């Protein structure tokens, strides 16, 4: 059994076929031998019976007349039947009359007492045939004959059967060799195929087999397994690539984080140093009026620089959180370009770059070229690009403008400078967060490295794209596109209130809910010229109490306060009376604004609060300004 288990599938199939064939042949030949022996016995029996009847008919007369010689002559004819062993003839008295080939003719019993015609015993036939004349019995013939083949005949039969058996077994062996190929060859091919797959790891290969049998099912299942393995392998490769990419991104983020923290420390400390330093100088008693004006300008400029930095950080956070919303409004593009030119024409003086030229080139020469887009975000993009161009340009100047595409489906803006330029290997990454090129030059240029990243995201939100062309030392040219949608009417809506307009809110009561005394003092000073009555609540509880005892016309509500925050105070006040509430918070994220409106706030301001925006917002709710 162990040897059988160790044989190959080919050998097992051949052995099985031969064993089955051998078993069938042995059973068949055994049946044939038995059938032949039985047939031989029957033929011999029929032959002896027939001959005995003939002899009985022939010897009736000699026996009747006691003619022994005539009887022996008739019996001598039995020589032609070799399987007849002996024949005895008895007269009517039961006495032996004539005997043929019998060495012991004496009967063991009276032949007339035998009650059978013939019987078989040990391969011998014992026959008793009565001799009758009409109805009278005159004698008995007792014949003994062999019905078993001779040994020589058996040998010949066995030899014939063995030769036939050997021949058929050989034929079966040849057929088995040919038949086993049908089964073993596909399985051998499958084994080789799977071995190659395991060695090379190529799971994209497939098996082909046209027959719809069990082997075909096996091939189909192997193909199905390979599909699963290929999918799993691809997923693993993708996961590995993702992990590798995530690792690289994490390492890059770690480097960017370190660079960002170092850069932020520098960018925050620089304006803070100016603010703190010149604030101390302003507190001196012997400082001149001109110096006070100069120091105040420096403090204002540094404050705006710090605020711009904070706004950039907030914007990039909003972009990553998907909280930037695009508001499509009419935008006078030519007026926007002219405003930017006027602003940077003055701003370059503060940067000690008065020799540089600032030029705007409108693509459409009409006073009011109005399109549908987000004016605030378009202005922010251009401001970032022009501000960058001014920062990196020492000689020459800056030109910005736009052109209309031939099919008039988009506007292409550009900002061109004659600055330091960008190396080829840096042009693909300048739009990434915290990427700066100052390390390539001896001079250090301030900035957080966020402006271009913000600009790219805003351009994509507007439905366009942005790119740069530059040569190091020869300047840069930034391009970006936005979809072009014309507005039929070029009339722009004027602001409701302007900072500096004279307003009289002497009949109004404004409640300022603010826990920081400095913030309250600032708002009080800003609103001093309006003649409005100002109330101060230091937390949410005091704000609710004052609303219960005063006829307040507007509320400036801080969100983060002790005892009761601004959200709860807004809800309680709105349940008591209808009064406009303007939320104010140092948190500029979208979620903060959303929660304020859900609490019941009517408007929202972000700290630090711009005076003009404060006046404009309050004027919407204090109608008789």
Secondary structure, 3 states (H helix, E strand, C coil): CHHHHHCCHHHHHHHHHHHHHHHHHHHHHHHHHHHHHHHHHHHHHHHHHHHHHHHHHHHHHHHHCCCHHHHHHHHHHHHHCCCEEEEEEEECCCCEEEEECCCCCCCCCCHHHCCCCEEEECCEEEEEEEEEECCEEEEEEEEEEECCCCHHHHHHHHHHHHHHHHHHHHHHHHHHHHHHHHHHHHHHHHHHHHHHHHHHCCCCCCCCCCCCCHHHHHHHHHHHHHHHHHHHHHHHHHHHHHHHHHHHHHHHHHHHHHHHHHHHHHHHHHHHHHHHHHHHHHCCCCCCHHHHHHHHHHHHHHHHHHHHHHHHHHHHHHHHHCCCCCCCEEEEHHHHHHHHHHHHHHHHHHCCCCCCEEEEECCCCCCCCEEEECHHHHHHHHHHHHHHHHHCCCCCEEEEEEEECCCCCEEEEEEEECCCCCCHHHCCCCCCCCCCCHHHCCCCCCCCCCHHHHHHHHHHHCCCCEEEEECCCCCEEEEEEEECCECCCCCCCCCCCCCCCCCCCCCCEEEEECCCHHHHHHHHHHCHHHCCEEEEECCHHHHHHHHHHCCCCEEEEECCCCCCCHHHHHHHHHHHCCCEEEEEECCCCHHHHHHHHHHCCCEEEECCCCHHHHHHHHHHHCCCC
